[in-house]
């Protein structure tokens, strides 16, 4: 079941609010001795998280399907970078990282237990089943039970702390609603912010000469331009003017600090090639989450900023959390 992005908390009807964790969404299946971890994309995650697979073999029910989020705690917060490092082709490295940076499975819904399929069961009853399941786990070191509230004011306080290595927002679920696979039957609320960034380069579309994305940078304390993310969805009508503008700026140094990497393991069709530019153009973008000094997701282009100097675009404008979230402390403590 997926979520639809909205700008405000719902006020009509009964709702349950839960943290939107910054990890890999994961369905965990067990049928006898067979265990499967599956990502939202449908790809298998089983081989990448052997410590979670082992832990899922210990609960007393031998048949279940649970919905949750794979997370890696690190340094008093959650590390999405450490989570991504687990998606590695070498089994020896996966096994080493499973010991050095073990993952947790944050449980937040129950789709089936050892008695029946729960797809048509209302959320409040599914939550009761999930809590019973959690209480029966033989080992709890790889599992956590996600908190919830039915008070919008408390969920608003969670949202205020989102976007800095703990939460990715808040999810709202209808209390009487069933679990509907493949449909956006939940709501998600994110804390959206804006930042002014320098365009340090761009990527062409695969197999064409259209500009697919603008590569964004911010200056670090050493005065070097670090790559922090991208913005895309460039209208076809803007392509000609943008190409003309970039033609005058090509051949520049591009990113003088951290530079863009290649395509991710999940999106191998994206071109790894990028064209550096002179750091002369500034854009304002909207973002929702920062992880490891980079925008966690793609950003939304808002406007050009010809009134702002590139050297004014620094990391100081990104909001970061001064201390771990109160929600996170009991989770990291186990």
N, C-alpha and C positions, 0 to 999 in steps of 0.2 A: 504494500500500500504506500502511495506516495503523497506528497504534500504540495499544495498550491500556495505560492507566495502572496501574502496580503500585507497591507501597510499598517493595519490596526488590529488590536485584539477583538475577537467576536464578543458581542454583548447579549445576543439572543440565544435562548436555550441553555442546556447544560453542557459544559465543556471541561475537559481535563487537560491541564497544561503540563508539559514535560520539557526538560532541557533538550535542545538539539545539539548533540555531542559532535565534536570535531574529529571524526574518525572514518572508518569504512563501514557503511551499512552492511549488515550481514544476516542472512537467514541460516540458522543451524538446524540440521536434520539429523535425527538418529533413528535407525530401524535395526534393532538388534545390535550387532557389532559394527554395522556400517555407519560412518559419520561423514557428513558433507557440510562444508561451509560455502555459501554462495553469495556473491556480491550482487548489488542492485542491478548491475549490467547483465547478470546471468552467468558471469564467469566464475569458475571455481577458485576459492581461496584456500582450499583444504591443505595443499602442500606447503603453503607459506606460513602457517601457524600451527606447527605440530604440538606445541604446549597446550593450546586450546582444544585441539582434537583429543589429546590424551585426557584432559579434564572432563570433556563431554562423555567419556566412556564410564565415568565413575558414578553419575546419578543413578538412583535406584530405578526410575522408570526407563525402560528400554526403548520406548517409542515416543518421540515428541518432535515438534517443530516450534522453535522460538525465534523471535525477531529481536535484533539488537544491534550494537555498534562495537566494532573492534577498536580498541584504544591502546596507546602505549604511554604510560606515565613516564615522565622524565623531569628531574629537577624541580619538583613542586608544581608541575603543570602537566599538560598533555603535549606530546610531540608528534605532529603529523609527519614531519620529516623522517623520524625514526620508523613510523608506520610504513611510509613509502619504501624505505630501504629494505623492508622485508620482501618486497616483490622482486626477487632476484633469481636468475636462472640456476645458480649454483646451490645444490642442496646442502653442501657443507657450510656455506655462509648462512643459509636460512637456519640451520641447526645451531650455529654459534650465536646468531642474533636472538634466537628464541630463548637462549640462556642469559644473554647479556641485557637484552631489552624485551622481557616477556610481555606479551599482550594480555589485556583483559577483555572479556566479553560483557558489555553493559546490556543487561536484559531489560526490554521495555514492553514486550507483547508476547502473547502465547497464541499460537495458531492451531496447535494440536497437541493433545496429551495422550497418555496411554489408554484412554477410554474412547475419545471421539475427536473429530475435527471441529474446530471452534470458529470457523470463518463466519458463520451466521450468528454467533453469540455476541451480545452487546459488550462494549468495551469494559464496563465496570465488572461484569462477570469474568471476562478474560483476564482482567487484572487480578482478581481473586485466585484464578487458576495459576497465574504466573507466580504469585506470592507463595502459594502452596508448593509449587515446583521448586522455587528458590529455597524454601525451608528444608527441602528433602535432599539438597545437593550434598554429596558426601565430602566434597572439598570446595571451599569457597574462595581459594586464593586466586583463581582465574576468572571469577564471576563477580559482578556487582548488580544490584537491583536499582534501576534508575528511579530517582524520586519523582514525585508528582505533586501538584497542587490543584485545587479547584477554585482558587482565589486569584482573580486576574491581577490584583495589586501585588501579590507575591511574585507572580510570573513576570510582571513589569520590572521588578527588582532584579530578577535573573537576567532579563534582556539588557539591562543597563550595564551588566558586566560581561556581555558577550563580545566576541571578536578579538580576544587576546590570549589564545592558547588554552582555553577551557571550554567555552561554549560557542556554538555557531548560531545561536538564536534560541527561539522557543517554538515548540510544536503544540498546536491545539487540536485535540481529538474530541469528536462528539461522544458524549457518554453513552448514548443509546445506539451508536453506530456500529455496524458489523465491520469485519476486516475485509476490505475489498481489494484484492490483488490487481495491480496495474492501473488503478484509478487514483486520482488526486482527491481522496476523501478526507484528508487532513489539511490543516492550515499551518503555514510556517511564517513566523514574524522575525525579521532580522533588523539589527541596528545598523542602518545604512549611514555611511559617512562619506565625505569628499576629500580629495587631495589634489594638489597641483603637481604635475610630474613633467619631467623632460622627456622628449622623444629621442632616445639614443639609437634607434634603428627601426627596421620594419621587416616583415616577412611577406614574400609573394604567396599568392594562392598556389596550391599544388597543381601543376600542369597548366599554368597560365601566367599572365603578366599583371593581373590585378593585385592590388595591395590587400592582403588578407588581414593583417593585424599590425598595430603600432606597439612597439616595445617601449615600456615605460621605465624611467630611472629616477632615483633620488640621490642627492649628494650625501656622502657619509662625513664623519667628523674629520677625516683625512683629506677631504676635498675631492674624493674620487666619486665617479658616477656609478652607482650600483644598479643593476637590473632588478626591478621589483615586481614586474608583471606585464600584462598586455591589455589592450582594448581592441575590439574588433567590430563586426557589424557595420562596415563602411559602406555607405550607399553607393550604388553604381553611378549615380549622377555626380558624386563627389570625386570619383576616381581620377578623372583627367586633371583637375586642378591640383589634387594631392600629388600626383606623379610629377607635375611640373614643379611644384614646390620642393619636392624631395630631390629632383635632379640637381638643384642648386646646392644642396647640402650633402650630397654623397661624397664619400672619400674622407669623411671626418673620422675622429678617433672612436666614435661610438661609446661603448661603456668602458671606462678606465678602471673600474673596480670589478665587482662580480659581473660576469657576462652571461648572456643566455646560454642554456644548455641545449641538448638535442631533444627530440620528441620523447614523450613519456612512454612507458611500457603499455599504457592503456590506450594511447592515441597515436599509433605508429604511422598513420597516414599523414600526420602534420609534418611539414617540411622542417628539417633541422637547419637549413640555410637561413641566414639573416644578413641584412645589408646595414652596415653602420652609417650613421649620419653625424654631422656636426651638431653639437648640443645647443640648438638655437630656438627650438619650438617648445612651447609649454601648453599643456592641455589640463583641464580639470576633469577628473573622473570620479565616479561614485564606486565605493567598495564596501564590502561587508565584513571582511575578516582578514587579519594579518597573522601569518605563521612564519616564524624564522625570518623576519624582516622582508617578507614578500606577501603580496596579495594572494590569499588562499584560492580565490576564484578569479575568473575574468572580470574586468571592470566595465562599467558603462560610461561611454564618452558623453560628456556634458557640453563642453564648449572649449574653444581656443582661448588662451590667455596671453594675448600680445602685450598686455600691460604689466606682465610679470617677468622679471629676469630669471633665466635658468638657474643661476646660483642661489636663488631664494628657495628653490625646491629641495628641501632637506627632510631628513627623517623625523625632525622635531614635530612635524604636523600630524604624524600618525599617533593615534591614541593607543596606549598600551596599559595593561593592568599592573598596578603597583604591587599587588600581592595576590596570592592564589585566591580564587573564588571560595567563598564559604561552602558552596556546593561541592567543590572539588576536594576539600580537606579530608572528609570522612572516606571518600572513595580511594584516595591515595593511601590513606592509613589502613584500609582494608577493614 
